[in-house]
Amino acid sequence: MRYAIWNNKGGVGKSFLSFVLGTEIANRDPDSRVILVDMCPQANLSEVVLGGGSEGAHRLASILASSDRRTVGGYLSTRISSPHQETGHEGGYLLTAKEYNEALPKNLYLIAGDPSLELQAQVIGQIGSQALPDDAWKNVHNWLLDLVTACAGKLGHAGTTVIIDCNPSFSAYTELAMIASERLIIPCSSDGASARAIDNIGALLYGVGPSATETASFKRKSETFNMPLPIVHSVLLNRSTLYNKKASKAFGAMFDEIKARTRGLRDTSPQHFVAGGLKFHEIPDAHSVAIVCSHLGSPLYAVSPGQYSVHDTNPQVNREPLDRYKEAISKLVADI
């Protein structure tokens, strides 16, 4: 199954969630194969996978500077030169995470991010809008699907799980990520922007809602070429502060608004939800856990209570919030 982690709002923890989900799924089933795809120009997910902190950044810089540039941007560059047929070398862009970061499971893989995605977005749009061939838009928007499918095929495992970390912007590269996905996981933080983002997803991706008349071109094009879009798997109510094991009153009120807007979207378009249903998961604040995991490139399951050295600080990971976060992630993984 191919999952996109996306919200039209930034700062909701998409990259860290992608890392945690990928490593947890791979660790729990050593016979599985998991591919993390970094479709954000900031490439934060790639830096964490490649070792975290400055070490991960240096490793990514080395990959970006290499002649073969084994990144998603490197692949898209080859497709810009040959937009309407696969290169035949798609599998060469797949990185084995453990070769760069010993802490990670051996069955975890990465298609690395690339800052050039921002520059490539305009070119992708231009090629996709060409009048000839007639299926130019379809060919271009299948680029990432071509890459992911070939990489999964290289692993020779029918049940490969793909997790795509998406940029908030609904740019051309995000459109490619949506076409390459089968399920959509929407992380939300407890604010009004996350609530509005549910409406934006309805308009931008599914062409429904008050503003859909101006934003539905992607939906129309996908229907023209019979290209299925991902359906909503779940909405994550992220970074909540708990009181007596429930979200505090202020957070809860905002989450109620997010739930209401999600229900409104589901009621309007049940076909865009798994089995026409609704799934919400509350994910408590990761506190210092996210800092430690990201800096060390360490999977969640390897983090234990204690003090860690992060640059010139020493964040403390306490048992209670760590156990609470691990429990919430376990419930989400069980649902995937």
RABELCOR-V355148 format. One record per backbone hydrogen bond with DSSP energy under -0.5 kcal/mol. CO is the residue of the C=O (numbers start at 1). NH is the residue of the N-H. E is the energy in kcal/mol with one decimal. If there is no record, write none. Layout:
co->{CO | CO}
nh->{NH | NH}
e->{E | E}
//
This chain:
co->{1 | 1 | 2 | 2 | 3 | 4 | 4 | 5 | 13 | 14 | 15 | 16 | 17 | 18 | 19 | 20 | 21 | 22 | 23 | 24 | 25 | 29 | 33 | 34 | 34 | 35 | 36 | 36 | 37 | 37 | 39 | 40 | 43 | 44 | 45 | 46 | 47 | 48 | 52 | 52 | 53 | 54 | 55 | 56 | 57 | 58 | 59 | 60 | 61 | 62 | 63 | 69 | 70 | 71 | 72 | 73 | 74 | 75 | 76 | 77 | 78 | 82 | 89 | 90 | 91 | 93 | 95 | 95 | 96 | 97 | 97 | 101 | 105 | 107 | 108 | 108 | 109 | 110 | 110 | 111 | 112 | 114 | 115 | 116 | 117 | 118 | 119 | 120 | 121 | 122 | 123 | 124 | 125 | 127 | 133 | 135 | 136 | 137 | 138 | 139 | 140 | 142 | 143 | 144 | 145 | 146 | 147 | 148 | 149 | 150 | 151 | 152 | 152 | 153 | 157 | 161 | 162 | 163 | 163 | 164 | 164 | 165 | 169 | 171 | 172 | 173 | 174 | 175 | 176 | 178 | 182 | 183 | 184 | 184 | 184 | 185 | 185 | 186 | 188 | 189 | 191 | 192 | 193 | 194 | 195 | 195 | 196 | 197 | 198 | 199 | 200 | 201 | 201 | 202 | 202 | 203 | 209 | 211 | 211 | 212 | 215 | 216 | 217 | 218 | 219 | 220 | 221 | 222 | 223 | 226 | 231 | 232 | 234 | 235 | 235 | 236 | 236 | 237 | 240 | 240 | 241 | 243 | 246 | 248 | 249 | 250 | 251 | 252 | 253 | 254 | 255 | 256 | 257 | 258 | 259 | 260 | 261 | 262 | 263 | 264 | 265 | 269 | 270 | 272 | 273 | 274 | 279 | 281 | 281 | 282 | 283 | 283 | 286 | 287 | 287 | 288 | 289 | 290 | 291 | 292 | 293 | 293 | 294 | 299 | 300 | 306 | 308 | 310 | 313 | 315 | 315 | 316 | 317 | 318 | 319 | 320 | 321 | 322 | 323 | 324 | 325 | 326 | 327 | 328 | 329 | 330 | 331 | 332 | 333}
nh->{3 | 162 | 182 | 183 | 164 | 6 | 185 | 166 | 17 | 18 | 19 | 20 | 21 | 22 | 23 | 24 | 25 | 26 | 27 | 28 | 29 | 32 | 161 | 36 | 109 | 163 | 38 | 111 | 39 | 165 | 167 | 43 | 47 | 48 | 49 | 50 | 52 | 51 | 55 | 56 | 57 | 58 | 59 | 60 | 61 | 62 | 63 | 64 | 65 | 66 | 66 | 71 | 112 | 75 | 76 | 77 | 78 | 79 | 80 | 81 | 82 | 85 | 92 | 93 | 94 | 95 | 97 | 110 | 99 | 100 | 101 | 104 | 108 | 34 | 97 | 98 | 36 | 95 | 112 | 38 | 72 | 117 | 118 | 120 | 121 | 122 | 123 | 124 | 125 | 126 | 127 | 128 | 129 | 130 | 136 | 139 | 140 | 141 | 142 | 142 | 143 | 146 | 147 | 148 | 149 | 150 | 151 | 152 | 153 | 154 | 155 | 156 | 157 | 156 | 160 | 35 | 3 | 37 | 165 | 5 | 166 | 39 | 171 | 175 | 176 | 177 | 178 | 179 | 180 | 181 | 231 | 4 | 186 | 233 | 234 | 6 | 187 | 236 | 238 | 191 | 195 | 196 | 197 | 198 | 198 | 199 | 200 | 201 | 202 | 203 | 204 | 205 | 206 | 206 | 208 | 207 | 212 | 214 | 215 | 216 | 218 | 220 | 221 | 222 | 223 | 224 | 225 | 227 | 226 | 228 | 184 | 274 | 186 | 237 | 281 | 188 | 238 | 283 | 242 | 285 | 248 | 246 | 243 | 252 | 253 | 254 | 255 | 256 | 257 | 258 | 259 | 260 | 261 | 262 | 263 | 264 | 265 | 266 | 267 | 268 | 269 | 272 | 273 | 232 | 276 | 277 | 235 | 237 | 283 | 284 | 239 | 240 | 289 | 290 | 291 | 292 | 293 | 294 | 295 | 296 | 297 | 298 | 53 | 302 | 303 | 317 | 310 | 313 | 310 | 308 | 317 | 318 | 306 | 322 | 323 | 324 | 325 | 326 | 327 | 328 | 329 | 330 | 331 | 332 | 333 | 334 | 335 | 335 | 336}
e->{-0.5 | -2.6 | -2.8 | -2.2 | -3.3 | -0.8 | -2.9 | -2.0 | -2.2 | -2.4 | -2.1 | -2.7 | -2.9 | -2.5 | -2.4 | -2.5 | -2.6 | -2.1 | -2.3 | -2.3 | -1.3 | -2.2 | -2.8 | -0.5 | -2.7 | -2.7 | -0.5 | -2.8 | -1.0 | -2.7 | -0.9 | -1.8 | -1.8 | -1.8 | -2.6 | -2.5 | -2.8 | -1.6 | -0.5 | -2.6 | -1.7 | -2.5 | -2.2 | -2.3 | -2.4 | -2.0 | -2.1 | -2.8 | -1.7 | -0.8 | -0.6 | -2.3 | -0.5 | -2.1 | -2.5 | -1.9 | -1.3 | -1.8 | -2.0 | -1.2 | -1.0 | -1.0 | -1.5 | -1.9 | -1.4 | -0.5 | -0.7 | -2.7 | -1.4 | -1.8 | -2.2 | -1.8 | -1.3 | -2.2 | -1.7 | -0.5 | -2.9 | -2.8 | -0.6 | -2.4 | -3.3 | -1.9 | -1.4 | -2.6 | -1.6 | -0.6 | -0.7 | -2.9 | -2.2 | -2.0 | -2.6 | -2.3 | -1.2 | -1.3 | -1.7 | -2.7 | -2.5 | -2.3 | -0.9 | -0.6 | -1.7 | -3.1 | -2.0 | -3.0 | -2.7 | -2.1 | -2.3 | -2.6 | -2.2 | -2.0 | -1.3 | -0.7 | -1.0 | -0.8 | -1.3 | -2.8 | -3.6 | -2.9 | -0.6 | -3.1 | -0.6 | -2.2 | -1.7 | -2.1 | -1.9 | -1.5 | -2.1 | -2.1 | -1.7 | -1.1 | -2.0 | -2.7 | -0.5 | -3.0 | -1.2 | -1.9 | -0.7 | -2.7 | -3.3 | -2.1 | -1.4 | -2.6 | -1.9 | -1.0 | -0.7 | -0.9 | -2.1 | -2.6 | -1.9 | -2.1 | -3.5 | -2.1 | -1.2 | -0.5 | -2.4 | -0.8 | -1.6 | -1.2 | -0.7 | -1.5 | -0.6 | -2.5 | -2.5 | -2.4 | -2.0 | -2.3 | -1.8 | -3.3 | -1.3 | -0.7 | -2.3 | -2.3 | -2.5 | -0.5 | -2.0 | -2.8 | -1.2 | -2.6 | -0.5 | -1.6 | -3.2 | -1.2 | -3.8 | -3.4 | -2.2 | -1.6 | -2.6 | -2.1 | -1.3 | -2.0 | -2.8 | -2.3 | -2.3 | -2.2 | -2.7 | -2.1 | -2.1 | -2.6 | -3.0 | -1.8 | -2.6 | -2.0 | -1.7 | -3.3 | -2.4 | -2.3 | -2.6 | -3.1 | -0.6 | -0.6 | -1.4 | -1.2 | -2.4 | -0.6 | -0.6 | -2.5 | -2.8 | -2.4 | -2.3 | -2.4 | -1.5 | -1.3 | -0.9 | -1.3 | -1.7 | -3.3 | -0.7 | -2.4 | -2.4 | -2.4 | -0.5 | -0.7 | -2.2 | -1.7 | -3.2 | -2.2 | -2.3 | -2.7 | -2.2 | -1.9 | -2.4 | -2.3 | -1.9 | -1.8 | -2.9 | -2.2 | -0.8 | -0.9 | -1.4}
//
